[in-house]
Amino acid sequence: MRFIPKEEKLYKWLAFLAIAAGIFVRVAVYLQNRNLMIDEANVARNLYERGFAALAIPLSYEQYAPPVFLWITKCFTSLINYGEPALRLFPLLAGIASLFVIYRILKELQAGNAAWYAIALMAVGYIFIRYSSELKQYMGDVLVVLSLILFALRINIATTATRRFAVLWVVIGSLAVWASMPSVFVLAAIGFYYWLQGKGYKNLKTTAMLVGISAVWVLQFAFYYLTILKEQANSAYLQNFHMEYFLFALPGNKDELLHNWNVVNGLLNEAGGFTFLANVLHLLFIAIAVIAAIRKRDNRILLVIIPLAAVIVAAALNQYSLIPRVALFTMPLLLILVAMGFNIILSVRYKAVAVIAVAASFICINNFSSLSLAWKGYESEQLTDAIDFAMQNSINTGNQLYLHNGARPAFIYYTTIHPDKEKWASVKEAHLLSWDANFDTLAIQSPPLSCFVFTSVYPEDLTNTTTTLAKHLSIVNKQEKQGSYTYIYKHH
C-alpha cells in the first residue's frame, strides 16, 4: 500500500468536505422552490408547447437551449409534472456531478492536493449555486465541458485500439455537440491535443483518423449552427443585449483595451472572488501553472488553454457573449488552472510559502462564499407572492390585474402550465402588457381598485412607470420584494 503523507490526506478530506458543502447548498436552494424567472418561464413554455422533435428547431420567446438539455428536461416533466422541481432537476444533477468531475480532472493532472480549493470555490460560489437550480442550460454546459476534458485525459490515443478510439470519440463528440454549444471549443482542443499525443505530425494514419473524427463533429455543428443557432446568434435583439460582453478584436485605444481586460478578468472574478486578494492570488496561480506546463512540455494544459483562447476569439468576432452566465463553462477551466498553480506552491521546499498560500485561500473562500443561501433563502421575481398579495387585497378578477411586460412569461406559466394553476384561475384573464404600454391611458381606464405587478424590470423604468401611475392613482397597499413589485391602487 502506498504511504500517503498527512498533508495529502488532509487535502483529500478538504476536497470531500467541499463537495459535501456544494451538494448541501445546491439541494437546499433547489428545495426552496423559488418562482421561475422570465427566461425560465419562457423555456418552460417552449417545453410545454412542443413535442420532442420540435425542440430541435429554434425556440420561441427569444430563448436558446441545446436539444439534449431540452429532451432530458422534457423527460422529467413527462414523468413528474411541469412544476419547478421537475424543470430544474437536470441543472441540479449537473451542478452536483460537476464537482466530482473537476475533482477527477485535477487528480488526472496530478494537482489533487489543490483540488479542494477549486472545488470549494465552485461549491460555494453564487453563480454556480444559482445555475444549479435554474431552468437554463449553463450548468449543463459546465458538466459537458468538464466531462470532455476528463475523457480526453483518460482515453489515451497510443494505448487504445484505433477502431475503439474512433467510435468512442465519434459518439462522445456527437453527443456533446447536441448537448452543449460551448463543447465545440473543447472539441477543437481535444483534436489538437490528440494530434500531438499521437505524434500525428509523424504519423499520417493518426492524422487521417483525427481528421475523420473532426469532420464528423464539424459537419454536425455546421448543421446545428445553420438550423438552430444562426438565427439567434445574428438576432438584432440578442446582439444589442450582449454588446457590452463582446470584445474588441483590434483595440485601438486605452478604453478598448480596458474594456477587454474588464470583461475577461470579470470571468475570473465571478469564478473565484471579487477582492483584490483573490484577483492577485488567482492570476499568480494561473501564471505559475502555465509557465510550469510550458517548461515541462505538458500538452495536457492545452485542453484548458485552447477552449479559453477560442472563446475569446469568438467574443472578438461577436459570435459568443462573455456575459457571465453564458460563459459559465469557462469558470471551472480557470479554476483548474488556479488549482494547478496552487498545487505547485503546496509542493515547494519552503513550507512557510505554502502555509501563507493556504491561509490566503481560506480568506478568499470566506469572502466569496454564498453558502448562507442554504438557510437564508434565495428569491428572484416571486410572481406567485405578488398574485397572492393582490388576491388578498380584493383583486378578484383579471380585469383588475395588470402585468408588466417582464411579468408576462411567468404569469402565463403559473396560470396555464403550473400544476397549481387553478389556484390563480380567477385572475387568469389579467391584462398582459406589452413593452410599449401607455400607462397614462391604463391608469385612467383602470377599475376603481386595481393592481399593477412588475418583475424583471429596470429600476429606472419602475420609477418612471410608478410616477406616471401616481398622476391618476393613489397607492392603497404595496409589496416590494427582490425582483417583484406589487402595487394596489385606487383612483384619486
C-alpha positions in Angstrom: 0.0 0.0 0.0 1.3 3.4 -0.9 2.2 5.6 2.0 0.1 8.7 2.0 1.6 11.8 3.7 -0.6 13.5 6.3 -0.8 16.7 4.1 -2.2 14.7 1.2 -4.8 13.0 3.4 -5.8 16.4 4.8 -6.2 17.9 1.3 -8.2 14.8 0.2 -10.6 15.3 3.1 -10.9 19.0 2.4 -11.9 18.1 -1.1 -14.6 15.8 0.1 -15.8 18.4 2.6 -16.0 20.9 -0.2 -18.0 18.5 -2.4 -20.4 17.8 0.6 -20.9 21.5 1.2 -21.6 22.0 -2.5 -24.2 19.3 -2.6 -25.8 20.6 0.6 -26.2 24.2 -0.6 -27.4 23.1 -4.1 -30.1 20.8 -2.7 -31.1 23.3 -0.1 -31.6 26.1 -2.7 -33.3 23.7 -5.1 -35.8 22.6 -2.3 -36.6 26.3 -1.6 -38.5 26.1 -4.9 -38.4 29.7 -5.8 -40.5 31.0 -8.7 -39.4 30.7 -12.3 -38.0 34.0 -13.6 -38.6 35.4 -17.0 -36.2 33.3 -19.1 -37.0 30.1 -17.2 -40.7 30.7 -17.7 -40.1 31.1 -21.5 -38.1 27.9 -21.6 -40.9 26.1 -19.7 -43.4 27.5 -22.3 -41.4 26.0 -25.1 -41.2 22.7 -23.4 -44.9 22.6 -22.7 -46.0 23.8 -26.2 -43.7 21.5 -28.2 -43.1 17.8 -28.8 -39.6 16.3 -28.7 -38.9 16.8 -32.4 -40.0 20.5 -32.3 -37.4 21.1 -29.5 -34.7 20.6 -32.1 -35.6 23.8 -34.0 -35.2 27.4 -32.9 -37.2 28.2 -29.8 -39.8 30.9 -29.3 -39.7 33.8 -26.9 -36.1 34.8 -27.6 -34.8 31.6 -26.0 -32.0 29.2 -26.9 -31.2 25.9 -25.3 -29.4 22.8 -26.8 -31.7 19.9 -27.8 -30.3 17.3 -25.4 -30.8 19.6 -22.4 -34.4 20.2 -23.6 -35.1 16.5 -24.2 -33.8 15.5 -20.8 -35.9 18.1 -19.1 -38.9 17.2 -21.2 -38.5 13.6 -20.0 -38.5 14.7 -16.4 -41.7 16.8 -16.9 -43.3 13.8 -18.7 -42.5 11.5 -15.7 -43.3 14.1 -13.0 -45.1 17.3 -14.0 -44.4 20.8 -15.1 -43.6 22.1 -11.6 -40.4 23.9 -10.7 -38.7 20.8 -9.2 -39.0 18.7 -12.4 -38.0 21.6 -14.6 -34.9 22.3 -12.5 -33.8 18.7 -11.8 -31.3 18.4 -14.6 -29.4 21.6 -13.7 -29.2 20.3 -10.1 -27.8 17.0 -11.1 -25.4 18.7 -13.5 -24.2 21.1 -10.7 -23.6 18.2 -8.3 -21.9 16.0 -10.9 -19.6 18.8 -12.0 -18.0 18.9 -8.5 -17.0 15.3 -8.8 -15.8 15.6 -12.4 -13.5 18.6 -11.7 -12.0 16.6 -8.8 -11.2 13.7 -11.1 -9.7 16.1 -13.7 -7.3 17.6 -11.1 -6.4 14.1 -9.9 -5.5 13.1 -13.5 -3.4 16.3 -13.8 -1.5 15.4 -10.6 -2.9 18.5 -8.9 -5.0 16.6 -6.4 -3.6 18.4 -3.4 -5.1 21.6 -4.5 -8.3 20.2 -5.8 -10.1 21.1 -2.6 -9.6 24.8 -3.4 -11.1 24.8 -6.9 -13.9 22.6 -5.6 -14.6 24.9 -2.7 -14.9 27.9 -4.9 -17.2 26.0 -7.2 -19.2 24.7 -4.2 -19.9 28.0 -2.5 -19.8 30.5 -5.5 -23.0 32.3 -6.0 -23.1 31.9 -9.8 -22.5 28.1 -9.6 -25.2 27.7 -6.9 -27.7 29.8 -8.8 -27.4 27.9 -12.1 -27.5 24.6 -10.3 -31.2 25.4 -9.6 -32.3 27.4 -12.6 -34.0 26.2 -15.8 -31.2 27.2 -18.1 -28.5 25.1 -19.9 -25.5 26.8 -18.3 -24.7 24.2 -15.7 -25.2 21.5 -18.3 -22.6 23.3 -20.4 -20.2 23.1 -17.4 -20.8 19.3 -17.0 -20.3 18.6 -20.7 -17.1 20.6 -21.0 -15.6 19.1 -17.9 -16.6 15.6 -18.9 -15.0 16.0 -22.3 -11.7 17.1 -20.7 -11.8 14.1 -18.3 -12.5 11.7 -21.2 -9.5 13.2 -23.1 -7.3 12.7 -20.1 -8.3 9.1 -19.6 -8.6 7.9 -23.2 -5.0 7.5 -24.5 -4.7 7.5 -28.3 -1.5 5.5 -28.1 -2.9 2.6 -26.0 -6.5 2.5 -27.3 -7.3 0.4 -30.3 -7.8 2.6 -33.4 -11.3 1.5 -34.1 -12.4 1.7 -30.5 -10.8 5.2 -30.2 -12.6 6.4 -33.3 -16.0 5.0 -32.3 -15.7 6.4 -28.8 -14.9 9.9 -29.9 -17.4 10.0 -32.7 -20.1 9.1 -30.2 -18.8 11.3 -27.4 -18.2 14.3 -29.6 -21.5 14.0 -31.4 -23.5 13.8 -28.2 -21.5 16.8 -26.9 -22.3 19.0 -29.9 -26.0 18.5 -29.4 -25.8 18.8 -25.6 -23.8 22.0 -25.3 -22.8 24.7 -27.7 -19.5 25.5 -25.9 -18.4 21.9 -26.4 -17.1 22.9 -29.8 -14.3 24.9 -28.1 -13.2 21.9 -26.1 -13.5 19.5 -29.1 -11.1 21.7 -31.0 -8.7 21.5 -28.2 -9.1 17.7 -27.9 -8.4 17.2 -31.6 -5.2 19.2 -31.4 -4.2 17.5 -28.1 -4.6 14.0 -29.6 -2.7 15.0 -32.7 0.3 15.9 -30.5 -0.2 13.0 -28.2 -0.3 10.5 -31.1 2.5 12.3 -32.9 0.3 13.0 -35.8 3.0 15.2 -37.3 5.0 12.0 -37.9 2.1 9.6 -38.4 -0.2 10.0 -41.4 -2.6 7.3 -40.2 -3.2 9.1 -36.9 -3.7 12.4 -38.6 -6.2 10.9 -41.1 -8.2 9.3 -38.2 -8.4 12.5 -36.3 -9.4 14.5 -39.4 -12.2 12.0 -40.0 -13.4 12.2 -36.4 -13.2 16.0 -36.5 -15.1 16.1 -39.8 -18.0 14.2 -38.2 -18.1 16.8 -35.4 -17.7 19.8 -37.7 -20.5 18.6 -40.1 -22.9 18.1 -37.2 -22.0 21.5 -35.7 -22.4 23.2 -39.1 -25.9 21.7 -39.4 -26.6 22.6 -35.8 -25.5 26.2 -36.4 -27.4 26.7 -39.6 -30.7 25.1 -38.3 -30.7 26.3 -34.7 -28.0 28.8 -33.8 -27.6 31.1 -36.8 -31.0 32.8 -36.4 -30.4 33.6 -32.8 -26.7 34.4 -33.0 -27.5 37.1 -35.5 -30.6 38.3 -33.8 -30.5 42.1 -33.5 -32.2 41.9 -30.1 -29.5 39.5 -28.7 -26.6 41.3 -30.4 -27.7 44.5 -28.7 -28.3 42.8 -25.4 -24.9 41.2 -25.3 -22.9 44.1 -27.0 -21.0 45.1 -23.8 -19.9 41.5 -23.4 -18.2 41.2 -26.8 -14.5 42.1 -27.2 -12.7 44.5 -29.5 -10.8 42.3 -32.0 -8.3 45.1 -32.6 -8.5 47.5 -29.6 -7.4 50.9 -30.9 -7.2 52.8 -27.7 -6.8 52.5 -23.9 -10.5 52.4 -23.3 -11.0 49.4 -25.6 -8.1 47.6 -24.1 -9.5 48.3 -20.6 -12.9 47.0 -21.8 -11.4 43.7 -23.0 -9.5 43.3 -19.7 -12.5 44.0 -17.6 -14.7 41.6 -19.4 -12.2 38.7 -19.4 -11.0 39.3 -15.9 -14.6 39.6 -14.8 -15.0 35.9 -15.5 -12.1 35.1 -13.2 -13.8 37.3 -10.5 -17.1 35.5 -10.9 -15.3 32.2 -10.7 -13.3 32.8 -7.6 -13.8 36.2 -5.9 -14.0 39.9 -6.4 -11.5 41.0 -3.8 -8.0 42.3 -4.7 -6.5 39.4 -2.8 -8.5 36.8 -4.8 -7.7 38.5 -8.1 -3.9 38.7 -7.5 -3.7 35.3 -6.0 -5.6 33.6 -8.8 -3.7 35.4 -11.5 -0.4 34.4 -9.8 -1.5 30.7 -9.6 -2.6 30.7 -13.3 0.7 32.2 -14.4 2.6 29.6 -12.4 0.5 26.8 -13.9 1.1 28.0 -17.5 4.8 28.6 -17.0 5.3 25.1 -15.4 3.4 23.4 -18.2 5.5 25.1 -20.8 8.7 24.2 -19.0 7.6 20.6 -18.7 6.1 20.5 -22.2 2.9 19.2 -20.6 0.4 19.2 -23.5 -2.5 18.4 -21.2 -2.8 22.1 -20.3 -3.9 22.7 -23.9 -7.2 21.1 -23.0 -7.9 24.1 -20.8 -6.0 26.8 -22.6 -7.3 26.3 -26.1 -11.0 26.5 -25.2 -10.4 29.7 -23.2 -8.5 31.2 -26.1 -11.1 30.1 -28.6 -14.0 31.6 -26.7 -12.1 34.9 -26.5 -11.6 34.9 -30.3 -15.3 34.1 -30.7 -16.2 37.0 -28.5 -13.9 39.3 -30.5 -15.9 38.2 -33.6 -19.2 39.0 -31.9 -20.1 35.3 -32.1 -20.1 34.4 -28.4 -21.0 36.6 -25.4 -18.8 36.7 -22.4 -21.8 37.6 -20.1 -21.0 35.5 -17.0 -23.9 33.1 -17.2 -23.3 32.3 -20.9 -19.6 31.9 -20.3 -20.1 29.9 -17.1 -18.3 27.0 -18.6 -15.1 29.0 -18.7 -15.0 29.4 -15.0 -14.2 25.8 -14.0 -11.4 25.9 -16.6 -10.0 29.0 -14.9 -10.3 27.2 -11.6 -8.4 24.2 -12.9 -5.5 26.5 -13.8 -5.7 28.1 -10.4 -5.5 24.7 -8.7 -2.6 23.6 -10.9 -0.6 26.6 -9.9 -1.7 26.3 -6.3 -0.6 22.7 -6.3 2.9 23.7 -7.3 3.0 26.2 -4.4 2.0 23.5 -2.0 4.9 21.3 -3.0 7.7 24.0 -2.6 10.5 23.3 -0.2 9.8 26.4 1.9 6.7 25.3 3.9 6.1 28.9 5.0 5.2 29.8 1.5 2.6 27.0 1.3 1.2 28.0 4.7 0.7 31.6 3.6 -0.9 30.5 0.4 -3.3 28.2 2.2 -4.2 30.9 4.7 -4.9 33.3 1.8 -7.0 30.7 0.0 -9.2 30.3 3.1 -9.7 34.0 3.3 -10.7 34.0 -0.4 -13.2 31.2 0.1 -14.8 33.0 3.1 -15.1 36.3 1.2 -16.6 34.5 -1.8 -18.9 32.1 -0.1 -22.7 32.2 -0.7 -23.2 29.1 1.4 -25.6 31.1 3.6 -28.2 30.9 0.7 -28.9 27.4 2.1 -30.6 28.8 5.2 -31.2 32.5 4.4 -33.0 31.6 1.2 -32.8 32.8 -2.4 -35.6 34.6 -4.1 -35.9 36.1 -7.6 -39.0 37.5 -9.3 -41.5 35.9 -6.9 -44.6 36.4 -9.1 -46.8 34.0 -7.1 -46.3 36.0 -4.0 -47.3 39.1 -6.0 -50.5 37.4 -7.3 -51.4 36.1 -3.8 -50.9 39.5 -2.3 -53.1 41.1 -5.0 -55.9 38.5 -4.3 -55.6 39.1 -0.6 -56.3 42.8 -1.3 -59.6 42.2 -3.1 -58.2 41.8 -6.6 -60.6 39.1 -7.6 -60.8 39.3 -11.3 -58.4 39.5 -14.2 -59.8 42.9 -15.2 -58.3 44.4 -12.0 -54.8 43.0 -12.6 -52.1 44.5 -14.9 -48.9 42.6 -15.6 -45.8 44.5 -16.7 -44.2 43.1 -19.8 -41.4 41.5 -17.8 -44.0 39.5 -15.7 -45.9 38.1 -18.7 -44.0 34.9 -19.3 -44.1 33.8 -15.6 -47.8 34.7 -15.3 -48.6 32.6 -18.4 -46.6 29.7 -16.9 -48.3 29.9 -13.5 -51.8 30.3 -14.8 -51.8 27.9 -17.7 -49.0 25.4 -17.2 -48.1 25.0 -13.5 -49.6 22.1 -11.6 -51.3 24.5 -9.2 -52.7 26.8 -11.9 -56.3 26.5 -10.6 -55.2 28.5 -7.5 -54.9 31.6 -9.7 -57.8 30.8 -12.1 -59.9 33.8 -11.0 -57.3 36.3 -12.3 -56.1 34.3 -15.3 -57.6 36.8 -17.8 -55.4 39.6 -16.5 -54.1 42.5 -18.7 -50.8 41.3 -20.1 -49.0 44.5 -21.1 -46.5 45.0 -23.9 -43.2 46.8 -23.5 -44.6 50.0 -25.0 -47.8 50.1 -22.9 -49.3 53.5 -22.3 -49.6 53.7 -18.5 -51.3 57.1 -18.6 -54.2 55.6 -20.5 -54.2 52.4 -18.5 -54.4 54.3 -15.2 -57.3 56.4 -16.4 -59.2 53.4 -17.7 -58.4 51.1 -14.7 -61.2 49.9 -12.4 -61.8 51.7 -9.0 -59.5 49.1 -7.4 -56.6 47.7 -9.5 -53.2 46.1 -9.1 -50.0 46.6 -11.2 -47.3 43.9 -10.9 -43.7 44.4 -12.1 -41.0 41.8 -12.4 -37.8 41.7 -14.5 -37.9 45.5 -14.7 -35.0 48.0 -14.6 -35.2 50.3 -11.5 -35.4 53.5 -13.6 -38.3 52.0 -15.7 -40.1 51.1 -12.5 -39.6 54.6 -11.1 -40.8 56.2 -14.3 -43.9 54.0 -14.5 -45.0 54.3 -10.9 -44.5 58.1 -11.2 -46.9 58.1 -14.3 -49.4 56.0 -12.4 -49.3 58.3 -9.4 -50.7 61.1 -11.5 -54.0 59.4 -11.6 -54.0 56.8 -8.9 -53.3 56.5 -5.2 -51.5 53.5 -3.6 -53.7 51.6 -1.2 -51.1 48.9 -0.4 -47.8 47.6 -1.8 -45.4 44.7 -1.6 -41.8 45.1 -2.7 -39.5 42.1 -2.8 -36.3 41.3 -4.6 -37.2 41.4 -8.3 -41.0 41.6 -7.7 -43.1 44.8 -7.1 -46.8 44.8 -6.5 -48.9 48.0 -6.0 -52.6 48.1 -5.2 -54.2 51.4 -6.5 -57.5 53.3 -6.3 -58.5 56.4 -8.2 -57.8 59.8 -6.5 
